[in-house]
Amino acid sequence: MKGERVAQLDLLLHSHPEGLRRSEIARRLGVHRSTISRYIDELKQYIDIYEENNLIKIRPREGDDNISLSVYESLAFNLSAEILSTNTEFQNPHLASGLRKIAMNMRSYAPKISDNIIGLAESIDREVHKKRETTGKFNSVLEVLIDSWVSGKMVRIQHRSGIEEVETEFAPYFIGFREEEEGRNPISVTGRLRHTSAITTIDISSITSAIILDETYTIPDNLKPFHKPQAEELYDSIDFIPLVLKIKERSALNSFRQVNHSTPRFETNPLGQTICRMEAENSIELYLRIIQCGDAVEILEPQSFRKKFKQLLKKILTIYEPLVAN
């Protein structure tokens, strides 16, 4: 298993495909130059490292695809990257890493643009290092939110709201710039608060901690980035189950008051039975409320939820079976 310093060296070399001198590696890792050789030898056990013109590099693997841009695309990319770097409140080391990789690919046909982009990447790195305390915290939170977004898992965040710090469980839908009236463009995350249909946008710089939860969610198809929904809008998501229930007593639905759900829609089937349709949050609270209803409520659809509910009941019964046997 790679040690912390070796892992840092791995990341550093991957972020600098053009290569780094030993003295520069030592400076960036905050260690003495004499220890770098040992870290390089350790890392060679995992990846192919070589030295060329006093620069330590990672040898590209066969099959690695290079990005090929025209000179016009290259310049457009250079200009866009400059605008992004100068208009971002917090500099991102991943932007610098990505810029270097693209710059190395265009070095053969657009060397001046390549040098400009590498210079831009270096300025971003300097800014990250200079403000490492605030920038590091911001980027750590951003990385967790991106991991949560990509994996489709809920995240628990703590963030400043006015003078208070609030803990929220959150399903990230979009991450990007949000325009504000005063001209500020903070990087923000838009998503749904857990167990509600409320969509909110949070400035990532106000988030002090973020932890991914082992609970999945899906992003609705009918959302737009940073769109402020009307109160009556209901978003179709895996966290809202389209329930069809057979009801013996309507008063049993009082149990659902603590569960977030849409307005119940009632109908009578040919057998004279009352059928209720509504979208309800997919949570343990919903299971508990249905159990509380006893035989006054029966799940008809969806079949997958009915099956999961039956499995839960069987699991509960196994706890008491030994007592029954005695």
C-alpha positions in Angstrom: 0.0 0.0 0.0 1.4 3.4 -1.0 2.3 5.8 1.8 0.9 9.3 2.1 3.9 11.0 0.5 4.1 8.4 -2.3 0.4 8.9 -3.0 1.0 12.7 -3.2 3.9 12.2 -5.6 1.6 10.0 -7.8 -1.0 12.7 -7.9 1.7 15.4 -8.5 3.2 13.6 -11.5 -0.1 12.8 -13.0 -1.0 16.5 -12.7 2.3 17.5 -14.5 2.7 15.3 -17.6 5.5 17.6 -18.8 7.6 16.4 -15.8 9.1 18.0 -12.7 12.6 18.5 -11.4 13.4 16.7 -8.1 13.9 20.1 -6.4 10.4 21.2 -7.5 8.9 17.9 -6.3 10.5 18.4 -2.9 9.2 22.0 -2.7 5.6 21.0 -3.6 5.6 18.0 -1.2 7.3 20.0 1.5 10.1 17.6 2.1 13.9 17.6 1.7 15.3 16.9 -1.8 17.3 14.0 -0.5 14.2 12.0 0.3 12.6 12.3 -3.2 14.7 9.4 -4.7 13.2 7.1 -2.1 9.6 8.2 -2.9 10.3 7.7 -6.7 11.7 4.2 -6.1 8.6 3.3 -4.1 6.2 4.7 -6.7 8.0 2.8 -9.5 6.5 -0.4 -7.9 3.0 0.9 -9.0 3.5 3.0 -12.2 6.2 3.5 -14.9 8.3 6.5 -14.0 11.3 7.7 -15.9 13.7 10.7 -16.0 14.4 12.8 -19.1 16.5 16.0 -19.1 16.4 16.0 -15.3 12.6 15.9 -15.4 10.7 13.1 -13.6 7.8 11.9 -15.8 5.2 9.2 -15.9 5.4 7.1 -19.1 2.2 7.2 -21.1 0.5 3.8 -21.3 -0.2 2.2 -24.7 -3.7 2.9 -25.8 -4.0 6.3 -24.0 -5.8 8.6 -26.3 -4.6 12.1 -26.9 -6.9 15.0 -27.4 -6.4 16.6 -30.8 -7.6 20.2 -31.2 -7.1 22.5 -34.1 -5.1 25.7 -33.5 -8.4 27.7 -33.5 -9.9 25.3 -30.9 -6.7 25.5 -28.9 -6.8 29.3 -28.7 -10.5 29.3 -27.9 -9.8 26.9 -25.1 -6.9 29.0 -23.8 -9.1 32.1 -23.7 -11.9 30.3 -22.0 -9.6 28.9 -19.4 -8.2 32.4 -18.7 -11.8 33.7 -18.2 -12.6 30.8 -15.9 -9.5 31.2 -13.8 -9.9 34.9 -13.3 -13.6 34.8 -12.5 -13.6 31.9 -10.0 -13.7 32.8 -6.3 -11.7 29.6 -5.4 -9.0 28.2 -7.7 -9.1 24.5 -8.3 -6.0 22.3 -8.6 -7.9 19.9 -10.8 -8.3 22.7 -13.4 -4.5 23.2 -13.4 -4.0 19.5 -13.8 -6.4 19.2 -16.7 -4.9 22.3 -18.4 -1.4 20.8 -18.3 -2.6 17.5 -19.9 -4.3 19.3 -22.7 -1.3 21.7 -23.1 1.1 18.7 -23.5 -1.1 17.3 -26.3 -1.0 20.5 -28.3 2.7 21.2 -27.8 3.7 19.8 -31.2 1.3 21.9 -33.3 0.6 25.0 -31.1 3.7 25.5 -28.8 3.0 29.1 -27.9 -0.6 28.3 -26.9 0.7 25.3 -25.0 3.2 27.5 -23.1 0.4 30.0 -22.3 -1.8 27.3 -20.9 1.0 25.7 -18.8 1.7 29.2 -17.5 -1.9 29.6 -16.6 -1.9 26.3 -14.8 1.2 27.4 -12.8 -0.6 30.6 -11.7 -3.6 28.6 -10.6 -1.3 26.3 -8.5 0.4 29.4 -6.9 -3.0 30.8 -6.0 -4.1 27.4 -4.6 -0.9 27.2 -2.5 -1.2 30.9 -1.3 -4.8 30.4 -0.1 -4.5 26.7 0.8 -6.4 27.0 4.0 -9.7 28.4 2.5 -9.2 27.0 -1.0 -8.4 23.5 0.4 -11.6 23.4 2.4 -13.7 24.6 -0.5 -12.2 22.1 -2.9 -12.5 19.2 -0.5 -16.3 19.9 -0.1 -16.6 20.3 -3.9 -14.9 17.0 -4.5 -17.4 15.2 -2.1 -20.3 16.9 -3.8 -19.0 15.8 -7.2 -18.5 12.2 -5.9 -22.0 12.3 -4.5 -23.5 13.6 -7.8 -21.6 11.1 -10.0 -22.5 8.1 -7.8 -26.1 9.2 -7.2 -25.8 9.1 -3.4 -27.2 11.4 -0.9 -24.9 13.7 1.0 -25.1 15.2 4.6 -23.8 18.8 4.6 -23.4 21.4 7.2 -23.7 25.0 5.9 -24.0 28.5 7.0 -27.5 30.0 6.7 -27.5 33.6 8.0 -25.9 33.5 11.4 -26.7 29.8 12.0 -25.1 26.6 10.9 -27.6 24.1 9.5 -27.2 20.3 8.9 -29.0 19.1 5.8 -29.3 15.8 4.0 -29.3 16.6 0.3 -29.5 15.1 -3.2 -27.3 17.1 -5.6 -28.8 17.7 -9.0 -26.5 20.4 -10.5 -23.2 21.9 -9.8 -22.2 25.1 -11.5 -22.1 28.9 -11.5 -25.2 30.9 -10.4 -25.8 34.5 -11.3 -26.7 36.9 -8.6 -28.1 40.4 -8.9 -24.9 42.0 -7.5 -22.9 40.4 -10.3 -21.4 37.6 -8.2 -21.1 34.2 -9.8 -20.5 31.7 -7.0 -20.1 28.0 -7.6 -23.3 26.5 -6.2 -25.1 23.2 -5.9 -28.8 22.8 -6.6 -30.7 19.8 -5.3 -33.6 18.4 -3.3 -33.8 18.4 0.5 -34.3 14.8 1.8 -37.9 13.7 2.4 -39.3 16.7 0.7 -40.0 17.9 -2.8 -38.3 21.3 -2.0 -35.5 22.2 -4.4 -32.8 24.6 -3.1 -29.5 26.1 -4.3 -26.6 26.4 -1.8 -23.4 28.4 -2.3 -20.6 25.8 -1.9 -18.4 28.3 -0.1 -21.1 28.3 2.7 -20.7 24.5 3.2 -18.3 23.6 6.1 -18.5 19.8 5.8 -19.9 17.2 3.5 -20.3 13.4 4.0 -21.6 10.9 1.4 -24.4 8.7 2.7 -25.2 5.1 1.5 -28.6 6.1 0.1 -29.2 6.5 -3.6 -31.3 9.0 -5.5 -32.1 9.9 -9.2 -32.2 13.3 -10.9 -35.6 14.2 -12.4 -35.7 14.8 -16.2 -37.9 17.9 -15.8 -35.4 20.1 -14.0 -33.2 22.9 -15.2 -30.0 24.1 -13.5 -30.8 26.6 -10.7 -34.4 26.8 -11.7 -36.6 27.9 -8.8 -39.7 25.6 -8.8 -43.2 26.7 -7.9 -44.5 25.4 -4.6 -47.0 23.1 -6.2 -44.5 21.4 -8.4 -43.8 17.7 -7.6 -40.6 16.1 -8.9 -40.7 12.6 -10.0 -37.8 10.8 -8.4 -36.9 7.4 -7.0 -37.5 9.0 -3.5 -41.2 9.4 -4.3 -43.2 6.2 -4.7 -46.4 6.2 -6.8 -48.5 4.4 -4.3 -51.8 2.7 -5.0 -53.5 1.6 -1.7 -56.7 -0.2 -0.9 -58.3 1.6 2.0 -60.8 0.1 4.4 -61.0 3.3 6.6 -60.1 6.7 5.3 -59.2 7.8 8.8 -56.2 5.4 8.6 -54.5 7.9 6.3 -54.1 10.3 9.3 -51.1 8.1 10.0 -49.4 9.6 6.9 -49.3 13.2 8.3 -45.6 12.8 9.2 -44.8 11.6 5.7 -44.2 13.9 2.8 -46.7 13.0 0.1 -48.9 14.5 -2.7 -52.6 15.1 -2.3 -54.4 11.7 -2.1 -56.7 10.9 -5.0 -59.6 8.6 -4.3 -61.7 6.3 -6.5 -64.0 3.3 -6.1 -63.3 0.1 -8.0 -66.0 -2.2 -9.4 -66.0 -4.2 -6.1 -66.9 -1.0 -4.2 -63.5 -0.8 -2.5 -61.9 2.6 -1.9 -58.6 3.0 -3.8 -56.1 5.8 -2.9 -53.4 7.0 -5.2 -50.6 9.3 -4.1 -46.8 9.9 -4.4 -45.1 9.4 -1.0 -41.5 9.7 0.2 -39.4 6.5 0.0 -38.3 6.3 3.7 -38.4 4.1 6.7 -41.1 6.5 8.0 -43.4 5.4 5.2 -43.0 1.7 6.1 -43.7 2.5 9.8 -46.9 4.5 9.0 -48.2 1.7 6.8 -47.5 -0.8 9.6 -49.4 1.5 12.0 -52.4 1.3 9.7 -52.7 -2.5 10.3 -55.2 -4.2 8.0 -56.9 -0.9 7.2 -54.5 -0.2 4.4 -53.1 -2.6 1.7 -50.4 -1.8 -0.8 -51.5 -2.7 -4.3 -48.8 -1.0 -6.4 -46.0 -0.8 -7.2 -45.4 -4.5 -6.9 -41.7 -3.9 -6.1 -42.6 -1.8 -3.1 -45.3 -4.3 -2.0 -42.6 -7.1 -2.2 -40.1 -5.1 -0.1 -42.8 -4.3 2.5 -43.7 -8.1 2.8 -39.9 -8.9 3.2 -39.7 -6.3 6.0 -42.7 -7.8 7.8 -41.2 -11.3 7.5 -37.9 -10.0 8.9 -39.7 -8.4 11.9 -41.6 -11.6 12.5 -38.4 -13.7 12.7 -37.4 -11.6 15.8 -40.5 -12.9 17.6 -40.8 -16.4 16.3 -38.6 -17.9 19.0 -40.8 -16.3 21.6 -43.9 -17.7 20.0 -42.4 -21.2 19.9 -41.9 -21.0 23.7 
